[in-house]
């Protein structure tokens, strides 16, 4: 797995938007690196439902989310961000 594209900045609590490419060649777009109370965390792509709430449209188990977070943090730091 590798970061396909990353845009760093500060949009409220969002620190970066990025896409990730799996080892099988799939590209998942719209992941976010978010600054939370306990540090940065991964936010999966989501869509607004008819009830006004946002729901993840890409689901992943805890281990996969941790792996993607690790990869995204390395890329974020490599680009000079903290």
C-alpha positions as CSV (number, residue, x, y, z in Angstrom):
1,X,0.0,0.0,0.0
2,X,1.2,3.5,-0.8
3,X,0.0,7.1,-0.7
4,X,-1.2,8.0,-4.2
5,X,-1.6,11.7,-3.6
6,X,-1.5,13.9,-0.5
7,X,-2.6,17.6,-0.1
8,X,-1.4,19.1,3.2
9,X,-2.9,22.2,4.8
10,X,-5.2,23.2,7.6
11,X,-8.9,23.0,6.9
12,X,-10.3,23.3,10.4
13,X,-9.1,20.1,12.1
14,X,-8.2,18.4,8.8
15,X,-4.4,18.4,8.2
16,X,-4.3,16.4,5.0
17,X,-6.4,14.9,2.3
18,X,-5.0,11.8,0.5
19,X,-5.7,8.9,-1.7
20,X,-4.1,5.5,-1.2
21,X,-3.3,2.8,-3.7
22,X,-3.5,-0.9,-2.6
23,X,-1.1,-3.6,-3.6
24,X,-3.8,-4.8,-6.0
25,X,-3.9,-1.4,-7.8
26,X,-7.2,-0.1,-6.3
27,X,-7.1,3.6,-5.5
28,X,-9.3,4.7,-2.6
29,X,-9.9,8.5,-2.7
30,X,-11.0,10.9,0.0
31,X,-9.2,9.8,3.1
32,X,-8.3,12.5,5.7
33,X,-5.7,13.0,8.4
34,X,-7.5,14.8,11.2
35,X,-6.0,16.5,14.3
36,X,-7.9,15.2,17.4
37,X,-7.7,15.8,21.1
38,X,-5.3,12.8,21.4
39,X,-3.3,13.4,18.3
40,X,-3.9,12.7,14.6
41,X,-6.3,10.0,13.4
42,X,-7.5,8.6,10.1
43,X,-11.0,9.6,8.8
44,X,-12.3,7.3,6.1
45,X,-14.2,8.6,3.0
46,X,-17.8,9.5,3.9
47,X,-21.0,10.7,2.4
48,X,-24.0,12.6,3.8
49,X,-27.1,10.5,4.3
50,X,-30.7,11.7,3.9
51,X,-30.8,12.2,7.6
52,X,-28.0,14.8,7.5
53,X,-25.5,12.5,9.2
54,X,-22.2,11.4,7.6
55,X,-21.5,7.7,7.0
56,X,-18.3,6.0,6.0
57,X,-18.5,4.7,2.5
58,X,-15.3,2.6,2.8
59,X,-15.1,0.2,5.7
60,X,-11.9,-1.2,7.1
61,X,-11.0,-3.2,10.2
62,X,-8.9,-1.8,13.0
63,X,-5.6,-3.3,11.8
64,X,-6.0,-2.0,8.3
65,X,-6.9,1.5,9.6
66,X,-3.8,1.5,11.8
67,X,-1.6,0.5,8.9
68,X,-3.1,3.3,6.7
69,X,-2.6,5.8,9.5
70,X,1.0,4.8,9.9
71,X,1.7,5.1,6.2
72,X,-0.1,8.5,6.0
73,X,1.8,9.9,9.0
74,X,5.1,8.9,7.5
75,X,4.2,10.7,4.3
76,X,2.9,13.7,6.2
77,X,6.1,14.0,8.2
78,X,8.3,13.3,5.2
79,X,6.7,16.4,3.6
80,X,7.9,18.5,6.5
81,X,4.7,18.5,8.6
82,X,4.4,17.5,12.3
